[in-house]
Amino acid sequence: MKTIKAIKLTVVLAALFTVIITGCSKNDGVIGPNFNSQVSFQISKQGGNFGGTQFLFRPSVDVKVSTIICKYDVQQFSDTISYANTNYVYSKDTTYIINEYTGVENGQQWKMNFTGSIPGQNNSNYDVTSNYTVN
């Protein structure tokens, strides 16, 4: 009788483990708990005011931004920009400056991770990474 219970328990645990493993998948992007595929960000650059390079973003829809993390993995560089006014709405029709960096060269591959929400929608949090190759 104990052997049958042990076998049943093993089968149930194996089935549960299989469900958990198949429910997980690798994703190269950064996804938050409320991933919102309605949002994307176009990245560009321009000459900065202090001799560096300014990175710019333009959202695909009107958004609120709480943080932007700029990463250049080759040099293990990461800059987290937190916005105090998380209620400000960034227009889809406008380009905004992220920050100015020195040492930016053509061919570098940067990642910009944006977190925030879409105004006027319930459960509208997003966590989106945009890749940008400097040219």
Backbone torsions as a table, in degrees:
resi	resn	phi	psi	omega
1	MET	NA	-41.3	179.0
2	LYS	-66.6	-33.3	179.7
3	THR	-66.5	-40.0	179.6
4	ILE	-65.8	-42.2	177.5
5	LYS	-62.9	-41.1	179.3
6	ALA	-64.6	-40.2	178.7
7	ILE	-66.1	-44.7	178.7
8	LYS	-61.2	-43.1	179.2
9	LEU	-62.8	-42.1	178.7
10	THR	-63.0	-42.5	179.9
11	VAL	-64.8	-43.3	-179.8
12	VAL	-64.5	-44.9	179.1
13	LEU	-64.2	-39.4	177.9
14	ALA	-64.6	-40.7	178.9
15	ALA	-65.8	-42.7	178.8
16	LEU	-63.5	-43.5	178.2
17	PHE	-61.4	-41.1	179.0
18	THR	-63.6	-42.3	179.1
19	VAL	-63.5	-42.8	-179.7
20	ILE	-64.8	-46.3	-178.3
21	ILE	-64.7	-42.9	-178.8
22	THR	-72.8	-20.2	177.7
23	GLY	-78.6	-17.2	179.4
24	CYS	-97.4	140.6	176.8
25	SER	-142.3	155.5	178.0
26	LYS	-79.4	137.5	176.3
27	ASN	-138.0	124.2	-176.9
28	ASP	-71.4	-19.6	178.3
29	GLY	-86.3	165.5	175.8
30	VAL	-92.8	124.2	-176.8
31	ILE	-125.2	130.9	179.0
32	GLY	-88.0	-178.1	-177.2
33	PRO	-66.0	-26.1	179.3
34	ASN	-122.8	59.0	-177.2
35	PHE	-54.6	132.4	-178.1
36	ASN	-124.3	107.8	-175.6
37	SER	-77.2	0.3	178.9
38	GLN	-77.6	-10.6	-173.5
39	VAL	-111.1	134.1	169.0
40	SER	-143.0	163.2	-177.6
41	PHE	-131.0	128.9	175.0
42	GLN	-90.2	127.5	-178.6
43	ILE	-105.9	142.0	175.0
44	SER	-146.3	-178.9	179.7
45	LYS	-141.9	162.7	173.7
46	GLN	-154.7	165.0	176.5
47	GLY	-64.3	140.1	-177.8
48	GLY	-89.7	172.2	-179.9
49	ASN	-77.1	-17.7	-175.3
50	PHE	-119.6	26.4	177.0
51	GLY	87.8	-1.2	179.2
52	GLY	-98.2	-157.7	178.7
53	THR	-119.8	129.0	175.3
54	GLN	-95.2	129.8	171.3
55	PHE	-90.6	143.3	-177.5
56	LEU	-125.0	155.6	174.1
57	PHE	-135.1	152.7	175.2
58	ARG	-137.9	116.0	-179.1
59	PRO	-74.8	153.2	179.0
60	SER	-78.2	-22.5	175.8
61	VAL	-137.9	164.8	175.4
62	ASP	-63.1	130.4	-175.9
63	VAL	-139.7	162.4	166.6
64	LYS	-107.0	138.6	-177.8
65	VAL	-117.4	130.2	176.3
66	SER	-103.0	-40.4	176.6
67	THR	-145.8	153.0	169.8
68	ILE	-130.5	130.0	175.3
69	ILE	-113.3	117.2	177.7
70	CYS	-98.6	125.9	-176.6
71	LYS	-129.5	136.6	168.8
72	TYR	-123.9	94.5	-169.1
73	ASP	-62.1	-33.7	-176.7
74	VAL	-56.6	-39.1	179.4
75	GLN	-101.9	12.5	-178.3
76	GLN	51.0	41.4	179.3
77	PHE	-97.7	135.3	176.8
78	SER	-146.9	132.3	179.1
79	ASP	-128.3	118.6	179.1
80	THR	-100.0	123.6	179.2
81	ILE	-111.9	116.2	179.0
82	SER	-105.2	134.2	-177.9
83	TYR	-99.9	126.3	-178.5
84	ALA	-70.0	-38.8	-179.0
85	ASN	-97.0	85.5	-177.9
86	THR	-77.7	0.0	177.2
87	ASN	-94.6	-6.9	178.6
88	TYR	-68.1	133.9	-178.9
89	VAL	-99.5	120.9	176.1
90	TYR	-88.1	121.6	-174.4
91	SER	-76.3	142.1	176.4
92	LYS	-67.9	-13.6	-177.7
93	ASP	-98.2	9.0	-174.8
94	THR	-131.4	147.3	175.4
95	THR	-103.8	136.2	-174.6
96	TYR	-122.3	148.5	177.0
97	ILE	-80.6	132.2	173.9
98	ILE	-84.4	-62.1	-179.8
99	ASN	-173.3	168.3	178.0
100	GLU	-108.5	135.4	-179.7
101	TYR	-130.6	147.6	176.4
102	THR	-101.4	159.2	178.9
103	GLY	79.9	11.8	179.7
104	VAL	-79.6	128.8	-177.9
105	GLU	-131.0	157.3	177.1
106	ASN	-57.2	141.0	178.7
107	GLY	93.9	-17.4	178.7
108	GLN	-65.6	142.7	179.0
109	GLN	-111.4	112.1	-178.7
110	TRP	-105.5	155.5	173.8
111	LYS	-124.4	131.7	175.8
112	MET	-116.8	118.4	179.7
113	ASN	-104.9	120.3	-177.9
114	PHE	-107.7	135.1	171.0
115	THR	-128.1	147.1	-179.3
116	GLY	167.9	-149.0	-178.9
117	SER	-148.8	163.5	175.9
118	ILE	-98.0	124.8	-177.5
119	PRO	-66.4	143.2	174.7
120	GLY	79.7	9.6	178.3
121	GLN	-125.1	141.5	175.3
122	ASN	-77.8	146.3	176.6
123	ASN	51.0	49.5	-171.3
124	SER	-108.5	22.4	179.1
125	ASN	-65.5	147.8	176.2
126	TYR	-136.6	158.1	175.5
127	ASP	-146.9	98.9	-169.1
128	VAL	-125.4	135.6	174.9
129	THR	-109.2	131.2	175.5
130	SER	-113.1	129.0	176.8
131	ASN	-92.0	141.9	-179.2
132	TYR	-141.3	125.0	173.9
133	THR	-100.9	122.2	-177.6
134	VAL	-67.5	132.1	177.1
135	ASN	-133.6	NA	NA
